[in-house]
Amino acid sequence: MQLANIEIGKLFVSKTNMRHADKSPDVSDILPTVKARGVIVPLIVRPGDDEGRPDMFGIIAGARRFHAAILASQENGEAEPLPCAIMEPGDDAAALEASLIENIARLDPDEVSQWDCFTRLVQKEGRSVEQIGQTFGLTDLYVRRILALGNLLPRVRSLYRDGEINAASVRHLTLATKAQQKAWLALFDSDDDYCPTGPQLKSWLFSGVSISTRHALFPLDSYKGRIVADLFGDDGVFADSDQFWRAQNEAIAARRDALMSDGWTDVEVMEPGQYFHSWEYERMPRDKGGKVFISISHQGEVELHEGYLSAKDAKKARAATVKASTSEADRQAVRDQRSETTSALQSYIDLHRHAATRAMLTDHPGVTLRLMLAHAIAGSPLWNVRVEDQHVRNDAIAESVETSATETLFDGQRRAALALLGFSPDEPNVTGGGDDLPAIFARLIGLGDHDVMAILAVVMGETMQAGSAVVEAVGTYLKVDMASLWTPDDALFDLIRDRQVANAMLREVAGKKVADGNITEKVKTQKAIILDCLNGENQRQKVENWVPKWLRFPATSYTARPFSTLAKWKQVERHIKGLPIVPPVDITPVDPYSIAAE
């Protein structure tokens, strides 16, 4: 057995772990301790993952500690490496964990008392850090952290023992000089001055941003400046940020030159702190003018993004391709490959169609059962089983879907299904709602067919892939009426930026005469007229129950250009037409949570 501290990003819950599941376990009982003291009992891990990467470690025991550490790091902004016992061939995980827990039980939980104990062992017994770690089943790094409390002024140690200073703050103070500690205590005692704590304290100690040595592109042995050892990570911190940036910038310039030598026509070094948002760029191979963008964080971390062009430059590249075409037919063919909808608009369409279809699915358990069987036989990208989380980076789209009537309708069914299974109503999904398979099975056995079908409809809705052909098949078969489930919102119109599409939509809402009279107007102006018609404002006759062609079942398009949703409908159209109607069944279960609230 080897004890080591391993970065959180290199850990994952192994499939052999009894707590392996998509859903995080309940860690409410241990989270306060992990926030205050960190993880003490080492996780049991085994090197390697499914892809054979030796730098990854699968957690055999300690998944709850792992998830608690992730939540704690999200709250305090720092992710510390976790103590781990690395299994070797022949090790027994259960016996190993029991031994570690027994050893930890012999250790005083108060870290200041641990410091007293470890200091006596070092000074009077001549024990080494490694020997103390073996005695108590602790990593060498943990022992060094506790011994580092000796760098603190006595009053700082007392404040920590009394709970007036949190663990994150006291650990950063172990890196401070005595003068810095006295200055910090003065701020702590002051009623008027701000006293930095947690991550802010680390920045205060190092005059702003603390830069980790793991972000350096240059060899550390060539660095002439001072590096402060960080006992709370496997690296150090640069004491002089100016000297670090001089060395880092030289290394970045060398990396840029190497990329140019490799054949990239352009390498753009972004301003430090400027984020590279992938959705603002388009993938473009090197031989078609793709560039390399180098993004740099204020903490010194450098990332390379190869093969991208900004949306503006990509548009110019396509225009140049059209111009270089040898005939009008060729130029038209290139133009026709441009999609009718942008990727963001397509996300809006896919997610709203998905939301409406699964909301209606809860009224049709017979269809649900057949759909579930088809998934089981033919497979699906989501049938692992995993939940469709409807994730999208655009906040406006996310808010539009989350606040829609369809999501409210489906959420009511979800809560009722959770109640039938005995789960908390605050669980985000029914799928993956528990990790005790026999208990769930026994619960389902005790339920009648009506309630089981209600749960089945919700699970099927959660695992149906947004933007897939199956949404088109189910939504059209169920004759989903989007007019009763969806209302126009700003998110949709903010995403419409194509003049041809806007004019075709204006013709649909206001008529051919109005559309023709505004054909040269800006997209913004045409959208304003559409909104006037929908709202009955500015002397326009109000148009009721309007739904854009993209959202209807079946979907149609406004132009002859490619439209992803229409293509998916064409894939399934011949299978859906002429199918016999399966009558709907009311399977709405009673929600005990709503009864309790009343």
C-alpha positions as CSV (number, residue, x, y, z in Angstrom):
1,M,0.0,0.0,0.0
2,Q,1.2,3.5,-0.9
3,L,-0.2,6.7,0.7
4,A,-0.3,9.8,-1.5
5,N,-2.2,13.0,-2.1
6,I,-4.0,13.0,-5.5
7,E,-5.7,15.9,-7.3
8,I,-9.5,15.7,-7.5
9,G,-9.4,15.9,-11.3
10,K,-7.5,12.6,-11.4
11,L,-10.1,10.7,-9.3
12,F,-13.3,9.0,-10.4
13,V,-15.7,6.6,-8.7
14,S,-14.9,3.1,-10.0
15,K,-17.7,0.9,-11.4
16,T,-16.7,-1.6,-8.7
17,N,-17.6,0.8,-6.0
18,M,-21.0,0.1,-4.5
19,R,-21.8,3.8,-4.7
20,H,-21.1,4.0,-8.4
21,A,-24.0,5.9,-10.0
22,D,-24.6,9.0,-12.1
23,K,-26.3,10.6,-9.0
24,S,-24.1,12.0,-6.2
25,P,-24.7,10.3,-2.8
26,D,-26.1,12.2,0.2
27,V,-23.1,13.7,2.0
28,S,-25.0,16.1,4.3
29,D,-23.8,14.3,7.4
30,I,-20.1,14.6,6.6
31,L,-20.0,17.8,4.6
32,P,-19.6,20.2,7.6
33,T,-16.5,18.2,8.8
34,V,-15.0,18.1,5.3
35,K,-15.5,21.8,5.0
36,A,-13.9,22.5,8.3
37,R,-11.1,19.9,8.4
38,G,-10.8,18.5,4.9
39,V,-10.7,14.8,4.2
40,I,-8.6,12.9,6.8
41,V,-9.4,9.2,6.2
42,P,-7.7,8.2,2.9
43,L,-9.7,7.0,0.0
44,I,-9.0,3.6,-1.3
45,V,-8.0,3.9,-5.0
46,R,-6.7,1.7,-7.8
47,P,-4.6,3.2,-10.6
48,G,-5.9,3.3,-14.2
49,D,-9.3,3.8,-15.9
50,D,-11.3,2.2,-18.7
51,E,-9.1,4.0,-21.3
52,G,-5.9,2.7,-19.7
53,R,-4.6,6.0,-18.4
54,P,-2.2,5.4,-15.6
55,D,-2.5,8.9,-14.2
56,M,-6.2,8.4,-13.3
57,F,-7.3,6.6,-10.1
58,G,-10.6,4.8,-9.6
59,I,-12.1,5.1,-6.1
60,I,-12.8,1.7,-4.6
61,A,-13.9,3.0,-1.2
62,G,-14.6,6.6,-0.1
63,A,-17.0,7.9,-2.8
64,R,-18.9,10.0,-0.2
65,R,-15.7,11.7,1.0
66,F,-14.9,12.4,-2.6
67,H,-18.2,14.0,-3.4
68,A,-18.1,16.0,-0.1
69,A,-14.7,17.3,-1.1
70,I,-16.0,18.4,-4.5
71,L,-18.9,20.3,-2.9
72,A,-16.5,21.9,-0.3
73,S,-14.1,23.0,-3.1
74,Q,-17.0,24.6,-5.1
75,E,-17.9,26.6,-2.0
76,N,-14.5,27.9,-1.0
77,G,-13.0,28.1,-4.5
78,E,-10.1,25.8,-3.8
79,A,-9.7,22.1,-4.7
80,E,-7.1,20.4,-2.5
81,P,-5.6,17.1,-3.4
82,L,-7.2,14.2,-1.4
83,P,-5.3,11.7,0.7
84,C,-5.4,8.2,-1.0
85,A,-4.3,4.7,-0.2
86,I,-3.2,3.2,-3.6
87,M,-4.0,-0.5,-3.8
88,E,-1.5,-2.9,-4.9
89,P,-2.1,-6.4,-6.3
90,G,-3.4,-8.6,-3.5
91,D,-4.6,-5.7,-1.3
92,D,-8.1,-6.1,0.2
93,A,-10.0,-2.8,0.0
94,A,-12.4,-3.6,2.9
95,A,-9.6,-4.7,5.3
96,L,-7.4,-1.7,4.2
97,E,-10.2,0.8,4.9
98,A,-11.1,-0.7,8.2
99,S,-7.4,-0.5,9.3
100,L,-7.1,3.1,8.2
101,I,-10.4,4.1,10.0
102,E,-9.2,2.3,13.2
103,N,-5.9,4.2,13.1
104,I,-7.6,7.5,12.6
105,A,-9.9,6.8,15.5
106,R,-6.8,6.8,17.7
107,L,-6.0,10.3,16.6
108,D,-7.3,13.4,18.4
109,P,-9.7,15.2,16.1
110,D,-8.4,18.6,17.2
111,E,-5.6,19.6,14.8
112,V,-3.8,21.8,17.3
113,S,-3.8,18.8,19.7
114,Q,-2.5,16.7,16.7
115,W,0.3,19.3,16.3
116,D,1.2,18.9,20.0
117,C,1.3,15.1,19.6
118,F,3.3,15.1,16.3
119,T,5.8,17.6,17.7
120,R,6.5,15.4,20.7
121,L,7.0,12.4,18.5
122,V,9.5,14.3,16.4
123,Q,11.4,16.1,19.1
124,K,11.3,13.4,21.9
125,E,10.9,10.2,20.1
126,G,12.9,11.1,16.9
127,R,10.1,9.9,14.7
128,S,10.2,11.0,11.0
129,V,7.2,12.3,9.0
130,E,6.9,9.0,7.2
131,Q,6.9,7.0,10.5
132,I,4.1,9.2,11.9
133,G,2.1,8.7,8.8
134,Q,2.4,5.0,9.0
135,T,1.4,4.9,12.6
136,F,-1.8,6.8,12.1
137,G,-2.6,5.8,8.4
138,L,-2.0,9.4,7.2
139,T,-0.2,10.7,4.1
140,D,3.1,12.4,4.5
141,L,1.5,15.6,3.2
142,Y,-1.1,15.6,5.9
143,V,1.5,15.2,8.6
144,R,3.6,18.0,7.2
145,R,0.5,20.2,7.2
146,I,-0.2,19.6,10.9
147,L,3.5,20.2,11.8
148,A,3.3,23.5,9.8
149,L,0.9,24.8,12.5
150,G,4.2,25.3,14.5
151,N,4.8,28.3,12.1
152,L,1.8,30.1,13.6
153,L,1.8,32.6,16.4
154,P,0.3,31.1,19.6
155,R,-2.7,33.4,19.4
156,V,-3.5,32.3,15.8
157,R,-3.4,28.6,17.0
158,S,-5.7,29.5,19.9
159,L,-8.2,31.3,17.6
160,Y,-8.2,28.2,15.3
161,R,-8.8,25.8,18.2
162,D,-11.7,27.9,19.5
163,G,-13.3,27.9,16.0
164,E,-12.9,31.6,15.3
165,I,-10.7,31.0,12.3
166,N,-11.6,28.4,9.6
167,A,-9.4,25.7,8.3
168,A,-8.7,27.4,4.9
169,S,-7.6,30.6,6.6
170,V,-5.3,29.0,9.1
171,R,-3.6,26.8,6.4
172,H,-2.8,29.9,4.4
173,L,-1.4,31.6,7.5
174,T,1.1,28.7,7.9
175,L,2.7,30.2,4.7
176,A,3.0,33.7,6.2
177,T,5.9,35.2,8.0
178,K,5.5,36.2,11.6
179,A,5.2,39.9,10.5
180,Q,2.4,39.0,8.1
181,Q,0.6,37.1,10.8
182,K,0.8,40.1,13.2
183,A,-0.5,42.4,10.5
184,W,-3.3,40.0,9.8
185,L,-4.2,39.7,13.5
186,A,-4.4,43.5,13.6
187,L,-7.0,43.4,10.8
188,F,-8.8,40.6,12.6
189,D,-9.1,42.7,15.7
190,S,-10.1,45.9,13.9
191,D,-13.8,46.9,13.7
192,D,-13.2,49.0,10.7
193,D,-10.7,47.2,8.4
194,Y,-11.4,44.3,6.1
195,C,-9.8,41.1,7.2
196,P,-9.2,38.7,4.3
197,T,-10.0,35.0,4.8
198,G,-9.9,31.8,2.7
199,P,-8.8,32.3,-0.9
200,Q,-8.7,36.1,-0.4
201,L,-6.1,35.6,2.4
202,K,-3.8,33.7,0.1
203,S,-4.0,36.5,-2.5
204,W,-3.4,39.1,0.3
205,L,-0.3,37.2,1.4
206,F,1.2,37.1,-2.1
207,S,0.3,40.7,-3.0
208,G,-2.7,39.9,-5.2
209,V,-3.0,36.7,-7.3
210,S,-1.2,33.6,-6.0
211,I,0.3,31.7,-8.9
212,S,0.9,28.0,-8.6
213,T,4.1,26.4,-9.9
214,R,2.0,23.8,-11.8
215,H,1.0,26.5,-14.3
216,A,4.6,27.3,-15.3
217,L,5.5,26.5,-18.9
218,F,9.2,26.9,-18.1
219,P,11.4,24.4,-16.2
220,L,11.3,25.3,-12.5
221,D,15.0,24.5,-12.0
222,S,15.8,27.4,-14.4
223,Y,13.7,29.9,-12.4
224,K,15.9,32.3,-10.4
225,G,13.1,33.8,-8.2
226,R,11.8,32.6,-4.8
227,I,9.2,29.8,-4.6
228,V,7.2,29.4,-1.4
229,A,6.4,25.8,-0.6
230,D,2.6,25.2,-0.4
231,L,1.9,22.5,2.1
232,F,-1.7,22.3,0.9
233,G,-1.0,21.1,-2.6
234,D,1.8,19.2,-4.4
235,D,3.3,22.3,-5.7
236,G,4.5,25.7,-4.7
237,V,3.6,29.4,-5.1
238,F,5.7,32.1,-6.9
239,A,6.6,34.8,-4.4
240,D,7.3,37.4,-7.1
241,S,4.5,37.5,-9.7
242,D,6.4,40.0,-12.0
243,Q,9.4,37.7,-12.2
244,F,7.1,34.7,-13.0
245,W,5.3,36.6,-15.8
246,R,8.6,37.5,-17.4
247,A,9.6,33.8,-17.6
248,Q,6.1,32.7,-18.5
249,N,5.7,35.2,-21.3
250,E,9.0,34.0,-22.8
251,A,7.8,30.4,-22.7
252,I,4.5,31.5,-24.3
253,A,6.3,33.2,-27.1
254,A,8.5,30.1,-27.7
255,R,5.3,28.0,-27.8
256,R,3.8,30.4,-30.3
257,D,6.9,30.2,-32.5
258,A,6.9,26.4,-32.4
259,L,3.2,26.3,-33.5
260,M,4.0,28.6,-36.4
261,S,6.9,26.3,-37.4
262,D,4.4,23.4,-37.3
263,G,2.4,25.0,-40.1
264,W,-0.2,27.1,-38.3
265,T,-0.6,30.4,-40.3
266,D,-1.7,32.4,-37.3
267,V,-1.3,32.0,-33.5
268,E,-3.2,34.6,-31.4
269,V,-2.1,35.2,-27.9
270,M,-5.2,36.4,-26.0
271,E,-5.1,39.1,-23.3
272,P,-4.6,37.6,-19.8
273,G,-8.0,37.0,-18.2
274,Q,-9.9,37.0,-21.5
275,Y,-11.9,33.7,-21.7
276,F,-12.0,31.6,-24.8
277,H,-15.7,30.9,-25.3
278,S,-15.9,28.1,-27.9
279,W,-19.4,29.0,-28.9
280,E,-18.1,32.3,-30.2
281,Y,-15.8,30.5,-32.7
282,E,-16.2,27.9,-35.4
283,R,-14.0,24.8,-35.9
284,M,-11.8,25.3,-38.9
285,P,-8.9,22.9,-40.0
286,R,-5.4,24.2,-40.4
287,D,-5.4,23.9,-44.2
288,K,-8.5,26.1,-44.4
289,G,-7.2,29.0,-42.4
290,G,-7.8,27.7,-38.9
291,K,-5.9,29.5,-36.2
292,V,-4.5,28.7,-32.7
293,F,-5.7,30.8,-29.8
294,I,-3.7,30.8,-26.6
295,S,-5.7,31.8,-23.5
296,I,-4.1,32.9,-20.3
297,S,-5.7,33.2,-16.9
298,H,-4.7,35.7,-14.2
299,Q,-3.4,32.7,-12.3
300,G,-0.9,31.9,-15.0
301,E,-2.7,28.9,-16.5
302,V,-2.2,28.6,-20.3
303,E,-4.5,26.7,-22.6
304,L,-4.2,26.0,-26.4
305,H,-7.2,26.0,-28.6
306,E,-6.2,24.7,-32.0
307,G,-8.2,24.9,-35.2
308,Y,-10.7,27.8,-34.7
309,L,-11.8,30.9,-36.4
310,S,-14.0,33.7,-35.0
311,A,-17.5,33.7,-36.3
312,K,-16.7,36.8,-38.3
313,D,-13.6,35.4,-39.9
314,A,-15.4,32.1,-40.6
315,K,-18.1,34.0,-42.5
316,K,-15.4,35.8,-44.5
317,A,-13.8,32.4,-45.3
318,R,-17.2,31.1,-46.6
319,A,-17.7,34.2,-48.7
320,A,-14.3,33.8,-50.2
321,T,-15.2,30.2,-51.1
322,V,-18.3,31.4,-52.8
323,K,-16.4,34.1,-54.7
324,A,-13.8,31.5,-55.9
325,S,-16.5,29.2,-57.3
326,T,-16.3,28.9,-61.1
327,S,-20.0,29.1,-61.9
328,E,-23.2,30.6,-60.6
329,A,-24.5,27.0,-60.0
330,D,-21.4,26.3,-57.9
331,R,-21.8,29.5,-55.9
332,Q,-25.5,28.8,-55.3
333,A,-24.7,25.3,-54.1
334,V,-22.2,26.7,-51.6
335,R,-24.7,29.3,-50.3
336,D,-27.4,26.6,-50.0
337,Q,-25.2,24.7,-47.5
338,R,-25.6,27.4,-45.0
339,S,-28.1,26.2,-42.4
340,E,-31.4,28.0,-42.0
341,T,-30.9,28.2,-38.3
342,T,-27.9,29.1,-36.1
343,S,-26.7,26.6,-33.6
344,A,-28.2,28.6,-30.7
345,L,-31.6,28.9,-32.5
346,Q,-31.5,25.1,-33.2
347,S,-30.9,24.5,-29.5
348,Y,-34.0,26.6,-28.7
349,I,-36.1,24.6,-31.2
350,D,-34.8,21.2,-30.1
351,L,-35.3,21.9,-26.4
352,H,-38.8,23.3,-26.7
353,R,-39.9,20.4,-28.9
354,H,-38.4,18.0,-26.5
355,A,-40.0,19.6,-23.5
356,A,-43.5,19.6,-25.1
357,T,-43.2,16.0,-26.3
358,R,-42.2,14.6,-23.0
359,A,-44.9,16.6,-21.2
360,M,-47.6,15.0,-23.5
361,L,-45.9,11.6,-23.1
362,T,-47.1,11.4,-19.5
363,D,-50.7,11.1,-20.8
364,H,-49.9,8.1,-23.0
365,P,-48.4,5.2,-21.0
366,G,-49.2,2.8,-23.8
367,V,-47.0,4.8,-26.1
368,T,-44.4,5.1,-23.4
369,L,-44.1,1.4,-22.9
370,R,-43.7,0.8,-26.6
371,L,-41.1,3.6,-26.8
372,M,-39.2,2.2,-23.8
373,L,-39.2,-1.3,-25.5
374,A,-37.9,0.2,-28.7
375,H,-35.0,1.9,-26.8
376,A,-34.2,-1.4,-25.1
377,I,-34.1,-3.3,-28.4
378,A,-32.4,-0.7,-30.7
379,G,-30.4,1.3,-28.2
380,S,-30.0,5.1,-28.0
381,P,-27.2,7.6,-27.2
382,L,-29.0,8.1,-23.8
383,W,-30.0,4.5,-23.0
384,N,-27.2,3.7,-20.6
385,V,-29.4,4.8,-18.7
386,R,-28.6,8.5,-18.5
387,V,-30.8,11.6,-18.1
388,E,-31.2,14.3,-20.7
389,D,-30.2,17.4,-18.7
390,Q,-31.3,19.9,-21.4
391,H,-28.0,21.7,-20.9
392,V,-27.3,24.8,-22.9
393,R,-24.7,27.5,-22.4
394,N,-27.1,30.3,-23.5
395,D,-28.7,31.6,-20.3
396,A,-31.7,33.0,-22.1
397,I,-32.5,29.7,-23.7
398,A,-32.1,27.9,-20.4
399,E,-34.4,30.3,-18.7
400,S,-37.0,30.1,-21.5
401,V,-37.2,26.3,-21.2
402,E,-37.1,26.1,-17.4
403,T,-39.9,28.6,-17.0
404,S,-42.1,27.2,-19.7
405,A,-45.5,25.7,-19.1
406,T,-44.3,22.3,-20.4
407,E,-41.5,22.1,-17.8
408,T,-44.0,23.0,-15.0
409,L,-46.4,20.3,-16.2
410,F,-43.6,17.7,-16.4
411,D,-42.2,18.7,-13.0
412,G,-45.5,18.0,-11.3
413,Q,-45.5,14.5,-12.7
414,R,-41.9,14.1,-11.6
415,R,-42.6,15.1,-8.0
416,A,-45.5,12.7,-7.9
417,A,-43.3,9.8,-9.2
418,L,-40.6,10.7,-6.6
419,A,-43.2,10.5,-3.9
420,L,-44.4,7.1,-5.1
421,L,-40.8,5.8,-4.8
422,G,-40.3,7.4,-1.4
423,F,-37.6,9.8,-2.6
424,S,-37.2,13.5,-1.6
425,P,-39.3,15.9,-3.8
426,D,-36.1,18.0,-4.2
427,E,-34.3,15.3,-6.2
428,P,-33.6,16.6,-9.7
429,N,-34.6,13.4,-11.5
430,V,-36.4,10.1,-10.9
431,T,-33.9,8.3,-13.0
432,G,-30.8,7.6,-10.8
433,G,-32.9,8.6,-7.8
434,G,-31.5,5.9,-5.6
435,D,-28.5,3.6,-5.3
436,D,-30.2,0.7,-3.4
437,L,-31.5,-1.5,-6.3
438,P,-33.2,-4.2,-4.2
439,A,-35.1,-1.5,-2.1
440,I,-36.3,0.2,-5.3
441,F,-37.4,-3.1,-6.8
442,A,-39.3,-4.0,-3.6
443,R,-41.0,-0.6,-3.7
444,L,-42.1,-1.1,-7.3
445,I,-43.4,-4.5,-6.5
446,G,-45.7,-3.0,-3.9
447,L,-47.2,-0.4,-6.4
448,G,-50.1,-1.0,-8.7
449,D,-49.9,-0.9,-12.5
450,H,-51.3,2.6,-12.6
451,D,-48.5,4.0,-10.4
452,V,-45.8,2.0,-12.1
453,M,-46.9,3.3,-15.5
454,A,-46.8,6.9,-14.1
455,I,-43.2,6.4,-13.0
456,L,-42.3,4.8,-16.3
457,A,-43.7,7.8,-18.3
458,V,-41.5,10.2,-16.3
459,V,-38.4,8.0,-16.6
460,M,-38.9,7.8,-20.3
461,G,-39.3,11.6,-20.6
462,E,-36.1,12.1,-18.6
463,T,-34.1,9.7,-20.9
464,M,-35.4,10.8,-24.3
465,Q,-32.7,12.7,-26.2
466,A,-33.3,16.3,-27.1
467,G,-32.9,17.1,-30.7
468,S,-33.2,13.5,-31.8
469,A,-35.4,12.0,-34.5
470,V,-37.4,10.1,-31.8
471,V,-38.7,13.4,-30.5
472,E,-40.1,14.1,-34.0
473,A,-41.6,10.6,-34.2
474,V,-43.3,10.7,-30.8
475,G,-44.4,14.4,-30.9
476,T,-46.0,14.0,-34.3
477,Y,-47.7,10.7,-33.4
478,L,-49.1,12.3,-30.3
479,K,-50.2,15.3,-32.3
480,V,-48.5,17.7,-29.8
481,D,-50.3,21.1,-29.9
482,M,-47.5,23.6,-29.3
483,A,-50.0,26.5,-29.3
484,S,-51.4,25.2,-26.0
485,L,-48.0,24.5,-24.5
486,W,-45.7,27.3,-25.7
487,T,-45.9,31.1,-25.9
488,P,-43.6,33.4,-27.9
489,D,-40.8,34.9,-25.8
490,D,-37.8,37.3,-26.2
491,A,-35.3,34.4,-26.2
492,L,-36.7,33.2,-29.6
493,F,-36.7,36.5,-31.3
494,D,-33.2,37.4,-29.9
495,L,-31.9,34.4,-31.8
496,I,-33.5,35.2,-35.1
497,R,-30.9,37.1,-37.1
498,D,-31.4,35.9,-40.7
499,R,-33.2,38.5,-43.0
500,Q,-34.7,35.8,-45.3
501,V,-36.1,33.9,-42.3
502,A,-37.5,37.1,-40.7
503,N,-39.3,38.1,-43.8
504,A,-40.8,34.7,-44.3
505,M,-42.0,34.7,-40.7
506,L,-43.4,38.2,-41.2
507,R,-45.4,37.0,-44.2
508,E,-46.8,34.2,-42.1
509,V,-47.9,36.5,-39.3
510,A,-48.8,39.8,-41.1
511,G,-49.4,38.7,-44.7
512,K,-47.7,39.0,-48.0
513,K,-48.3,42.7,-48.5
514,V,-46.7,43.7,-45.2
515,A,-43.8,41.3,-45.8
516,D,-43.1,42.6,-49.3
517,G,-43.4,46.2,-48.1
518,N,-40.6,45.6,-45.5
519,I,-38.4,43.2,-47.5
520,T,-35.4,45.5,-47.4
521,E,-35.8,46.5,-43.8
522,K,-33.4,45.4,-41.1
523,V,-34.1,42.1,-39.3
524,K,-34.7,44.1,-36.1
525,T,-37.5,46.1,-37.8
526,Q,-39.2,43.1,-39.2
527,K,-39.1,41.3,-35.9
528,A,-40.7,44.4,-34.2
529,I,-43.6,44.2,-36.7
530,I,-44.1,40.5,-35.9
531,L,-44.2,41.3,-32.2
532,D,-46.7,44.1,-32.8
533,C,-48.9,41.5,-34.6
534,L,-48.6,39.0,-31.8
535,N,-49.3,41.5,-29.1
536,G,-52.0,43.5,-31.0
537,E,-50.0,46.8,-30.7
538,N,-49.3,49.8,-32.9
539,Q,-52.7,49.3,-34.7
540,R,-51.8,45.8,-35.8
541,Q,-54.5,43.1,-35.6
542,K,-53.6,40.6,-32.9
543,V,-52.6,37.1,-34.1
544,E,-53.7,34.4,-31.6
545,N,-52.0,31.0,-31.0
546,W,-49.2,31.6,-33.4
547,V,-46.4,28.9,-33.4
548,P,-43.3,29.2,-35.7
549,K,-43.0,26.4,-38.2
550,W,-39.9,25.2,-36.5
551,L,-41.8,24.2,-33.3
552,R,-44.9,22.6,-34.9
553,F,-45.4,18.9,-35.2
554,P,-44.4,17.9,-37.8
555,A,-41.8,20.7,-38.4
556,T,-41.5,22.7,-41.6
557,S,-39.0,25.4,-42.6
558,Y,-39.1,28.9,-43.8
559,T,-36.5,28.6,-46.6
560,A,-35.1,25.9,-48.9
561,R,-31.9,25.8,-46.9
562,P,-31.0,22.9,-44.6
563,F,-33.0,22.7,-41.3
564,S,-31.9,20.0,-38.9
565,T,-35.3,19.3,-37.3
566,L,-37.0,18.9,-40.7
567,A,-34.3,16.4,-41.8
568,K,-34.9,14.3,-38.7
569,W,-38.7,14.3,-39.4
570,K,-38.1,13.1,-43.0
571,Q,-36.1,10.2,-41.5
572,V,-39.1,9.0,-39.5
573,E,-42.1,10.3,-41.6
574,R,-42.8,7.1,-43.5
575,H,-42.7,5.0,-40.3
576,I,-45.2,7.3,-38.4
577,K,-47.9,7.9,-41.0
578,G,-50.8,5.6,-40.9
579,L,-50.1,4.1,-37.5
580,P,-53.2,3.1,-35.4
581,I,-54.0,5.5,-32.5
582,V,-53.3,4.2,-29.0
583,P,-55.9,5.9,-26.8
584,P,-54.5,8.1,-23.9
585,V,-54.9,7.0,-20.3
586,D,-55.0,9.2,-17.2
587,I,-52.1,8.0,-15.0
588,T,-51.7,11.2,-13.0
589,P,-50.7,9.9,-9.5
590,V,-51.5,11.7,-6.3
591,D,-48.6,13.7,-5.0
592,P,-48.3,13.2,-1.2
593,Y,-46.1,16.3,-0.9
594,S,-48.9,18.6,-2.2
595,I,-51.3,16.9,0.2
596,A,-48.9,17.5,3.1
597,A,-48.5,21.2,2.1
598,E,-52.3,21.7,2.3
